[in-house]
Structure formats: structure tokens, C-alpha cells
Amino acid sequence: MTLNDRSLFSSPSLIFLLAFLLRAILLVYGIYQDSVSALKYTDIDYYVFTDAARAVSKGSSPYDRATYRYTPLLAWILLPTSWGGLWFHFGKALFALSDLIAGWLIVLLLKRRGLEEGRALKYAGVWLLNPMVANISTRGSSEGLLCVMVMALLWAFETGKTLLAGLLLGLSVHFKIYPFIYGASMLWTLQTTASASSAPSVLQKSIQFFNAKRLLLIFTSISTFTALNVLMYNIHGSPFLQHTFLHHLTRIDHRHNFSPYNTLLYMSSAQSASSNPTNSSFSFESFAFVPQLLLSTVLIPIALAKRDLSRTLLAQTLAFVTFNKVCTSQYFLWYLVFLPLYLPDSALIRSPRLGLTALALWVAGQAAWLQQGYQLEFLGKSTFVPGLFAASLAFFIINCWILGVIVSDERGAVRKHVRIDKSERVLVMPPVSEPATASSVAKEKTPVRRTRGSSSIDTSDIAKVHLGPRNQVLKSN
């Protein structure tokens, strides 16, 4: 770290001020661009959110707004956007502020891991000073709110606040479905009480697994999720269930979609819109989640959760987004928020060449897709095959390779091997020619016991010690 780095990252106030200014500048610029350009800065989803909030302010349902696929909580939170004027941008400011709160939680989590403040701020800057994160939030994506919930969930879990963690997990899953995958890792991470029996039965293992903390986490998260859903269902009825949850099983969004499923989704949407759609018992979009959930909720938690929770959550989220049938740039924030927690001592930092390669490929993959997407959506050129499909497939492969690097990163093992236990010292014998003193003779006759871990080694009966390749031998008296 250079002198300038030390001065910059030694001040939390300066880092958060820079992060605030970055978002303030983008927010003001976005308002200007919207007023003078046909190409709007504000994300189309933000207009959906604000239309739903306006409907709620008039006593209607947020689902009266077509394509609103979110919990009514979001529309309620954004009610000030219906007041007119600059209040329309209230949601963008709220989402940008959420970025800063998530960054503050990241700093707390990094300091809990033993990082000094300057180093913690340096890695938190990967989130706080990331122009992509700031751009997505100031365009009106609500992912910043969700990232705060997820970081608060992780902080509560790591500080032993299981009740709060369960409440936050239930709230997060209600707000957006995907955080349920974290429940598997958290349950697996919590310790199981050791059995008094040398060979416990399957029943005993099952009983031991559901200890008090695991039961508390399960009960509080399910209760919170259920209570919120019952409340919303009582207010909005079946449209709430259909648009908030069931829609995601059969959605066929193909615009702005980085997924390799993109072209197939386009064909499905065209087929469903035709006058004579093909009748089929099965639709692939209803089963695309199978490999996605197998990786993110079963295989990755079992392999990693007990070794490194932050790396597990990052790998889970990256797998979920990569294998999702709909993959947009907003979803990248779901795993980018975990990156500062993973990076310290990671393979991507230990090997700068590997880290830079991963970053370059990830950016290049997006650029290739965006170039094809621009020609399709703005210039009207049909680039579905081979251009857009090839770009989607390349980006998918790049993300799978990065996922492999994260999963196989043995940073925990490296730290364990580098750590030197004070009890594991080398006993150096004096040269043969060194004259023996009275004290050394007395020490030789006194039994020596050295502690190594929990074992004790008696060296009093050693008859001879080898002194290197010459096979010289020092005989004991």
C-alpha cells in the first residue's frame, strides 16, 4: 500500500464522503440526461416502481401497474415519489443511501475478521467507490435496499444474534426470493452438539442437528416470511401471490438478459404471442431452476459453509445469478456486495495476475454482450444468432470459471499452514566440539518434556541424535 493509499484509506469520513459525492453527481447528471436526451438515464424498472407507488397513493393496488412483480412493501416505501417535482427521485436517493449503509456494514464485518481500519476501508471501497454499483442505484434499481438487508443479516448472524438474523432472513426472502439460499449455509455453519456415543445412529444425528440455534433460526425466518405474506395476501389477494412469487417460475423475459437462455426465451415469448401456440406439456423455463438450485442451495453450502461463510455466500449468489434464466446487470450487485469480504487473502489478491485476468474477462464478456444487445434493441438488427447467443454463452463460461476459482480457493488452508505455533520449535544441538559445562551436563541428565499441542514428548531416553548428511552421531552419556 503506497503513502497516498494510506492517507486516503486512513479516514472513514473521506471514503464515505467520496462515495456520497459519486452518487450525488450521478444522480444530478441522470436528471439532466433524462431532460435532454431520448436515451433515458433512469431505469425502466424505476418507472414501474413509481407508477405502483402512485397507484397505492390513490387507494389502488400496486399490481394495477402492469409488470409490477414485487412486494407491496416496495411501493409503500416509495410513496413520496407520488408527491411530484423532485420527490420523484426520492427512490433513487434512498437506494444510493442504502449503498452507503451496506458499505458501513461491510467495514464492520471486515474489522470483526481482524482487519485494521485502513485495510478494511480499502476493501470496502470495492463496493463504495465502484462506479457500476453507484450507476445502478442512481438509475433507480432497488437492489441497494436488498443489499443492506443481506449485509445486516450476515452481521447479525456472525455476532450471534440468531433471533435478529432469522427476522432479517424472512424479510429479505419476502422482499426478493433469492436470499433463501443463504438459510442453507447458515444452518450448516451452526455447530452441532457432539454426541456422547462413539457411533451415533441416524436418528441421534438428526436430533443433534436441530439444536436450539438452528431451531430458532428456522422458526423466526419462516414465521416472519409467513406473517408478511399472509398480511399482503389479505390486502391484495391472489394478484400478490401471482406477481410476487408464481410469476418467476414461468417468466420469459428476454430483453437485457445476459443468460444463455436468452434466445430460447425469445422464441418462447414469440410462440406464446402467436395465434397458434404449440401445446406442450412441459416448458423448459419452468425447469431451468433445477441446476441453479442444486448448486446454490445444496452442493456449495455442503462443500464450503463450515470452512468460510463469506466465500460460501459469494459462491452461492454467483452460481444463482449465473445459472438463472434471467440475468440482468442489477443482479450483479447481489454478489458484488460480498466481494470485499472475500478478497482479503483470496486467490484473486494473492495472485494479481489471476485477479486482473478474472476482472478483464468479466468486463469484456459484458462489453461483448452489450455491443450485440445495442445493435438489436437500438439499431433493429437481428443479432440473436450467432452474435447475442455467442456473447451470452461466453459470459456464462467466464462466470463459471470465476465461480470455480472462488470455490477452489484454499485460502483457509494457506493461513493455517503459514501460522507458526510457538510449540513447534526446532531443537538445535550445539556443535560437537563445544566444551561441555557443568550446567549443560546437569541439563542432559534432567529429563526434558516438551509440549506440542495437547501431547507431551519425553526426550530423556533419546540415545543419539543425527546431525545431518555426514551421519555424525552424538552419543548420550
SESE-641634 format. One line per 10 residues: their letters; for each residue x, y, z of C-alpha. Coordinates in steps of 0.05 Angstrom, whole numbers. Layout:
<sites>
a = X:Y:Z; ... .
</sites>
This chain:
<sites>
mtlndrslfs = 0:0:0; 30:67:-21; 34:130:22; -25:160:-17; -66:97:-5; -51:102:70; -74:174:74; -136:161:32; -159:99:68; -140:122:137 .
spslifllaf = -202:166:141; -271:133:141; -303:202:133; -264:215:69; -282:148:38; -356:155:54; -355:228:30; -325:206:-37; -377:151:-42; -432:201:-28 .
llraillvyg = -406:252:-79; -400:198:-132; -474:181:-124; -496:253:-118; -460:272:-183; -491:212:-220; -560:228:-192; -557:301:-215; -528:281:-283; -584:229:-291 .
iyqdsvsalk = -637:282:-280; -603:326:-333; -596:269:-383; -669:250:-375; -689:322:-391; -648:330:-456; -638:260:-485; -683:208:-516; -638:156:-484; -660:159:-411 .
ytdidyyvft = -613:150:-352; -669:126:-307; -681:51:-309; -748:28:-336; -759:-10:-271; -759:55:-232; -819:79:-273; -853:14:-255; -839:25:-181; -863:97:-181 .
daaravskgs = -926:80:-221; -942:27:-169; -929:77:-113; -976:127:-147; -1030:74:-151; -1022:59:-77; -1027:133:-60; -1095:134:-95; -1120:74:-56; -1110:24:-113 .
spydratyry = -1068:-39:-117; -994:-34:-139; -1010:-93:-185; -1055:-48:-226; -990:-27:-257; -971:-79:-310; -904:-115:-299; -900:-96:-224; -872:-161:-197; -850:-141:-127 .
tpllawillp = -876:-139:-56; -925:-82:-40; -874:-61:13; -831:-30:-42; -889:11:-68; -905:34:3; -833:54:16; -833:96:-48; -898:133:-34; -861:201:-30 .
tswgglwfhf = -846:194:-105; -920:207:-118; -916:277:-88; -888:307:-153; -829:351:-170; -761:329:-145; -795:280:-99; -799:235:-160; -725:220:-149; -735:202:-75 .
gkalfalsdl = -727:128:-90; -660:137:-126; -633:177:-67; -658:123:-20; -625:67:-60; -559:107:-64; -561:118:12; -573:43:20; -506:32:-16; -471:73:37 .
iagwlivlll = -504:36:94; -485:-31:62; -414:-5:57; -413:13:131; -436:-57:149; -381:-85:104; -329:-45:143; -357:-72:209; -354:-144:183; -283:-135:158 .
krrgleegra = -259:-106:224; -291:-165:260; -247:-210:217; -186:-176:246; -170:-125:191; -145:-58:215; -189:1:195; -147:25:136; -145:-43:104; -220:-54:118 .
lkyagvwlln = -236:13:84; -192:-6:25; -232:-69:11; -299:-35:27; -280:14:-28; -291:-42:-78; -365:-31:-62; -368:41:-40; -327:71:-96; -349:23:-151 .
pmvanistrg = -379:65:-208; -421:6:-231; -454:-1:-163; -467:75:-159; -494:76:-230; -544:20:-219; -571:51:-154; -577:122:-181; -613:96:-243; -668:71:-196 .
ssegllcvmv = -653:-2:-183; -678:-25:-115; -622:-75:-105; -587:-28:-56; -643:-38:-6; -636:-113:-11; -561:-110:-4; -570:-73:62; -616:-128:87; -567:-182:67 .
mallwafetg = -507:-148:99; -547:-135:162; -567:-209:161; -495:-231:157; -474:-182:212; -529:-207:258; -511:-280:244; -436:-270:255; -447:-232:320; -490:-288:348 .
ktllaglllg = -557:-251:343; -595:-311:317; -664:-283:330; -649:-219:291; -616:-260:236; -679:-301:228; -723:-239:225; -678:-208:172; -675:-272:132; -751:-277:130 .
lsvhfkiypf = -757:-203:110; -704:-210:55; -737:-271:24; -804:-235:25; -773:-174:-8; -739:-216:-62; -739:-292:-65; -666:-310:-76; -637:-297:-5; -670:-362:18 .
iygasmlwtl = -607:-397:-8; -568:-366:50; -610:-404:100; -578:-469:79; -507:-443:92; -525:-411:158; -559:-474:184; -499:-516:162; -450:-467:195; -482:-470:263 .
qttasassap = -447:-523:305; -478:-589:323; -472:-614:394; -422:-670:399; -451:-739:415; -430:-778:476; -437:-841:436; -378:-863:394; -422:-884:336; -488:-844:339 .
svlqksiqff = -546:-871:299; -580:-833:242; -636:-814:290; -587:-786:340; -551:-747:286; -617:-718:263; -636:-697:333; -567:-667:345; -571:-627:280; -633:-589:303 .
nakrlllift = -601:-555:362; -630:-493:396; -597:-441:350; -617:-478:286; -689:-485:310; -691:-411:329; -665:-390:260; -715:-435:224; -774:-414:267; -761:-338:265 .
sistftalnv = -746:-336:190; -806:-378:169; -852:-341:217; -830:-273:191; -836:-294:118; -905:-326:130; -932:-267:170; -913:-217:116; -942:-260:61; -1008:-271:99 .
lmynihgspf = -1013:-196:111; -1001:-179:37; -1048:-234:14; -1104:-208:59; -1095:-139:29; -1083:-156:-45; -1107:-228:-53; -1084:-275:-108; -1050:-220:-151; -998:-214:-96 .
lqhtflhhlt = -981:-288:-100; -982:-290:-176; -939:-228:-189; -891:-233:-130; -876:-308:-130; -910:-352:-181; -892:-308:-240; -818:-325:-231; -830:-398:-247; -855:-384:-317 .
ridhrhnfsp = -825:-315:-334; -796:-310:-404; -762:-241:-401; -712:-237:-458; -695:-163:-461; -630:-141:-427; -617:-214:-408; -545:-238:-405; -566:-310:-395; -553:-364:-448 .
yntllymssa = -628:-378:-441; -640:-310:-474; -651:-335:-545; -695:-393:-523; -736:-345:-480; -746:-300:-541; -770:-359:-582; -818:-380:-526; -846:-309:-519; -856:-305:-595 .
qsassnptns = -890:-373:-594; -937:-354:-537; -955:-290:-573; -971:-325:-638; -1043:-341:-658; -1030:-416:-657; -982:-431:-599; -955:-500:-595; -986:-540:-540; -934:-572:-496 .
sfsfesfafv = -938:-610:-431; -871:-582:-408; -837:-515:-417; -763:-511:-406; -768:-444:-368; -806:-480:-312; -747:-527:-300; -688:-482:-313; -682:-472:-237; -662:-545:-224 .
pqlllstvli = -586:-539:-237; -588:-469:-207; -617:-491:-141; -576:-556:-138; -512:-515:-139; -532:-455:-97; -572:-490:-42; -541:-559:-36; -472:-571:-65; -438:-504:-49 .
pialakrdls = -464:-499:23; -443:-571:38; -374:-561:8; -357:-492:37; -404:-467:92; -366:-495:152; -300:-470:124; -313:-398:103; -383:-368:106; -368:-304:67 .
rtllaqtlaf = -337:-344:10; -397:-391:11; -448:-335:5; -409:-304:-52; -404:-370:-89; -478:-386:-76; -500:-319:-104; -454:-321:-164; -480:-391:-181; -552:-369:-172 .
vtfnkvctsq = -544:-309:-218; -501:-345:-270; -549:-403:-277; -612:-361:-272; -654:-359:-335; -659:-283:-328; -593:-248:-314; -591:-171:-316; -537:-123:-293; -577:-106:-230 .
yflwylvflp = -568:-178:-207; -492:-169:-207; -499:-127:-144; -525:-188:-108; -456:-219:-108; -412:-157:-114; -433:-137:-44; -398:-200:-17; -334:-187:-56; -300:-142:-4 .
lylpdsalir = -310:-196:49; -279:-249:5; -220:-211:-25; -172:-205:35; -122:-263:29; -162:-292:-30; -131:-325:-91; -151:-263:-132; -107:-220:-87; -51:-269:-74 .
sprlgltala = -42:-276:-149; -52:-207:-181; -46:-237:-250; -105:-283:-235; -146:-227:-205; -134:-180:-264; -150:-235:-313; -216:-250:-279; -234:-176:-278; -215:-165:-351 .
lwvagqaawl = -254:-226:-375; -315:-207:-334; -316:-136:-362; -301:-160:-433; -357:-211:-430; -407:-157:-412; -380:-109:-465; -387:-162:-519; -459:-176:-499; -477:-102:-494 .
qqgyqleflg = -449:-89:-564; -494:-143:-593; -553:-120:-550; -545:-48:-573; -549:-69:-646; -611:-110:-631; -650:-62:-587; -629:6:-614; -609:-7:-686; -661:-60:-700 .
kstfvpglfa = -611:-111:-727; -626:-185:-715; -565:-207:-675; -597:-265:-637; -555:-318:-673; -497:-324:-673; -477:-256:-642; -521:-249:-580; -524:-323:-565; -448:-330:-571 .
aslaffiinc = -437:-269:-526; -485:-297:-474; -451:-365:-476; -382:-333:-469; -404:-292:-409; -434:-354:-377; -369:-393:-386; -329:-335:-356; -374:-332:-295; -369:-408:-287 .
wilgvivsde = -293:-403:-289; -293:-348:-236; -340:-389:-194; -291:-447:-199; -234:-403:-175; -275:-380:-115; -298:-449:-96; -229:-480:-102; -194:-423:-65; -158:-455:-6 .
rgavrkhvri = -143:-390:30; -163:-420:97; -113:-476:88; -58:-427:68; -68:-386:131; -67:-449:173; -1:-471:143; 31:-402:149; 12:-395:222; 71:-418:265 .
dkservlvmp = 53:-450:331; 101:-430:386; 104:-502:410; 131:-526:343; 203:-501:351; 265:-535:325; 314:-561:377; 384:-541:354; 441:-584:383; 507:-550:400 .
pvsepatass = 568:-567:357; 606:-630:376; 669:-591:390; 636:-545:441; 663:-560:511; 611:-585:559; 598:-543:620; 573:-566:688; 506:-534:675; 498:-568:607 .
vakektpvrr = 516:-636:637; 463:-625:690; 412:-607:637; 429:-670:599; 415:-713:659; 350:-678:674; 291:-708:636; 264:-657:587; 190:-654:570; 166:-610:513 .
trgsssidts = 93:-595:500; 67:-599:428; -7:-583:424; -43:-629:473; 12:-682:473; 76:-688:515; 142:-714:487; 194:-744:534; 264:-735:506; 302:-765:565 .
diakvhlgpr = 312:-833:532; 339:-809:465; 404:-848:454; 431:-810:396; 415:-752:351; 433:-748:277; 468:-684:256; 459:-681:181; 483:-715:118; 550:-737:146 .
nqvlksn = 514:-784:193; 553:-756:252; 526:-782:317; 526:-750:385; 523:-806:437; 488:-794:502; 522:-808:568 .
</sites>
